[in-house]
């Protein structure tokens, strides 16, 4: 039904939106701590920096734009995207097109502010953009799952847990992007990197629970036991067990815990590409395996 470009769209669009939402949430927490005064629980926000946001939002914007281009390529006729924006209808595609475009605008604007200096930018505007990036980013991460979930006749696509699974995966990828942006300043910002590693561990744990619920509901609730068996033990099983379970869940979780325990930056750095690869293979498995 779909080509490889839709897999890249689901990965790049979801991951870029997740990165924008995570970065916006970090700065909003810094603002919250500033209003409350001293708070040891949020002390890591003091180590946030303009270069980190510039790197992070640039990566998020590039991923979102590339994801949008992959979607246009999948549509075959790029003018359809402009047609949807110009003549909106009450459809999932229209909603997704608008939130994707708006997320790109917010990420690019915040990246520009971080890169060229926020001193000349009103704080109220920055906060408004960050709240918008957080809301739109979360909406985009969920939409990448809704896009498939609305196609209910494909085994394993019609589950209400699929958007939740894609959202968790996108947020994990987003946290990994934030960790990558923080790595150049790791020696000066150890609390920040440790907080991001803990956040990644928490998101991965929730992702594993959602994955269990997703497969269990399909096998027992929807009567798709054969589809689940093919998904787990069919010809594409190694993409799932190694590409996703090992790379996105087990290994990053172990590396995050190890880093928070011993503080070796190399462990946090090793977790980043694994999470990114795992996020891709999740989409690959969901799109391709049900057809094998």
N, C-alpha and C positions, 0 to 999 in steps of 0.2 A: 504493500500500500504506500509506504513512504520510502524515500531514498535516504542515503547517508546524510544529506544536508539537513534533514529534520532532526537527526540525532545531534548534530553539531549545534543546531539552533536550540534544542532543549537544554544542552549542556552549557553553551556560551551565554544564552539568554538567562537561564536560571542562575548560573554561577555569577555572572556579572551583576544581576539584580541582588543576589545574596550578598555580594561584596559591598555594593552601595548601601544596602540596609545595615550591614554590620558596622561599617565606618560611620554612618550617620548616628547609629545608636551609641557608639563610643563617645562621640563628641557631645551628644545630648546628655549622656551620663556625667561627662565632665562639667557641663553647665549646671546639672542638677546638684553635683557636689559643691560647686561654687556658691550656689544659693544656700545650701544647708550649712556651709562652713566645713570644718574638718570632719572627715569621715574615713576611717582607716580602710573600710571595705572597698572604697572607690579610689584609694590612693594611687592606684596604677594609672588613673586617667591623667595624673600630672606629667606622665612621661609621653603623652601624645604630642605629636609635633606636626608642623606644616609639611615638612618633607614626606612624612609617613602618609598624610592625607593626599598629597600630590601624587605620590606613587600609587597609592591604593585606588583613588578615583580614576586615575589615568587607565589603570588596568581594567577597572570595572567598565569604563566607557568604551574602551577598545573591544572588550568581550561582548558588550551589548550590541555595538554596531556590527561586529562580525556575525553575531547571532541573528540580527535583523537581516543582514545580507543573505545568510543561509536560508532564512525563511522566504525571502523574495525569490531566491533561486529555486526553492522547492515549489513555489506557486507557479513557476514557469513564465508568468507574465507579471513583471514588477509593478506595472501600472495598477494592478488589482489592489495593492496595498494602499496606494494613493486614493483609489476609488473608495475603499472602505473608510479612510479617514475623512474624505470629502463628503461622502453620503452615508453616514452611520446608520446602522440598524440595530435592533435589539437582539444581538447575537453574541456568542462567546468570542468569535473571531474579532468583532468590532471592539469589544472590551479589551481583549488581549493586545490588539494593535495600538489602542490609545495608551494603555498603561506601559507598554514597552517603549513607545515613543516618549512618553512623559518621563520615564525612568532614565532614559538616555539624556534628556535635557537636564534633569536634576544632577545626575552624576557628572556631566560635563561642566555644568555651572559651578558645582562645589569643587571640582578639580581645578578649574580656572582660578577660583578664589584662593585656594590653597597654594597654587603655583605662583600667582602674581601678587599675592599679598592680601590678607583679610583686613588690614588696618583701615583701608579706605572703604570697606564694605559695611553697611549697617548691620549690627548684630541681629536685629529682628529679621532681616532678610536671610541671613545665614541660617538662623534657627528655623525659619519657615521652609527653606529649601531642604534642611535636614529632616524635618518632620515629613515633608512630602516624599523625600527619597526613601525614608523608612517605610512609609505606608505603601508607596508605589512599588518599592522593591519587593516587599512581602507579597503584594498582589501579583506581581510578575512571576515570582517563584511558584506560587500556587497555580497560576494560569498554565504554566508549562505542563502541569499534571492534569488540569481540567481539560486541556486540549485533547488529550488522549482518552480521558475518562468519559467524555461525551460520546465517544464511539463505542457504544456498549456491546456491539456484536462480536468484538474481538476478545477472545479469552484473556482474562487478567487485566483488561483495560477499563472495564466498567466499575471497578471498585471505588468506593468513596475514600478509601485509604491511599489511593494512588496520588492525588494532589498533596496529601500530607507527607507521603514518602518523598516526593520530589521537593517539597518545601524544606524538609529536614536536610536532604542531600545538598540543596542549593545553599542553605545557611552554613553547612559544614564547609563547602567549597568557599563561601564568602569569608568565613573565619580563617581558612587556610590562606586566602589572598591577603587578608589583613596581617597574618603572621609573616608572610613573605615580604610585605611592605615594611614590617618592623624589624626584620632580620639585620639590615645594614646598621641599625642603631641598637643592636641587642645588648652590647656591653653597657650602654648608657641607659637602657630601658629594660632591665631584667624583670621588673614587676609587671610591666605591660605584656611582655611576651609570655610570662607565666600565666597571667590572667586569660590571655587568648587561648593558650593551651588548655586551661581548665574549661573554658567555654566550648572549645572544640570537643573535648571529652564528653561534656554534658549533651551536646547536640548529637554526637555519634551514638550515645547510649539511647537517646530518644528515637533516633533513626532506626536502631536495631529493634526496638520495641514495635515501632510502626511497621517495619518490614515483617515481623512475626505476625502482627494483626492482619496485615495485608494478605499474606499467604494463607493464614488460618481461615479468614473470612471467605476467601475464594474456594478453599478446599472443602470446608464444612458448611458454610452459609450459602454459597452460591452454587454448590454442586459441581465445581470445576476441578475436582481432584485429579483428573487425568491431565489437565492443563498445568496444574501445579507440579505434578510429577515430571512432566516434560520440561518444565522450567528448571527444576532442580536437578534432574538426572538425565536430561535428554542430550542431544548432540552439542548444545551450547552450554553445557553445565560448567565447563571450566571458565568461561567468561564470567559466569555468576560467582562461582566459589573463589576463584583467584582474582579476577578483575575487580569484582565488587566487594565481596565479603572480606577477603584478605586485605585488599588495598584500601578500601574506604572505611572499614570498620575495625577489624582485629589489629592490624599493624599500627595504624595511626593512634588507636586508643592506647596500645602498649607504649608507643613512643611518647605520647603526651604525658602519660603517667610517669614514665621514666624521666622525662625532662623536668617536670615539676618537682620530682624527688631529688635529682642530682644537679640540675641546672646546666647541663651540657648543651650548648646551643645547637650542636650538630644533630642532636636527637629531634629537636623542634624543626630544624631545616629538613630533615629526612621525612618528616610527616607530611610536609606540604605537597610534594609531587605525588605521593601516594593517594592523598585525599582527592587531588585533581583527577588522577587516573581513575580512581574508583567512581567518582561522580560521572565521568564519561561512560564507563562500562555499565553503570546502572541503566542509563538511558539506552545504551546499545542492547542490553538484555531485554528490557521492557519492549522495545520497538521490534526487535528481530526474533527473539526466542519463541514467542507464541506462534510464529508462522513456520517454525522448523518441524 
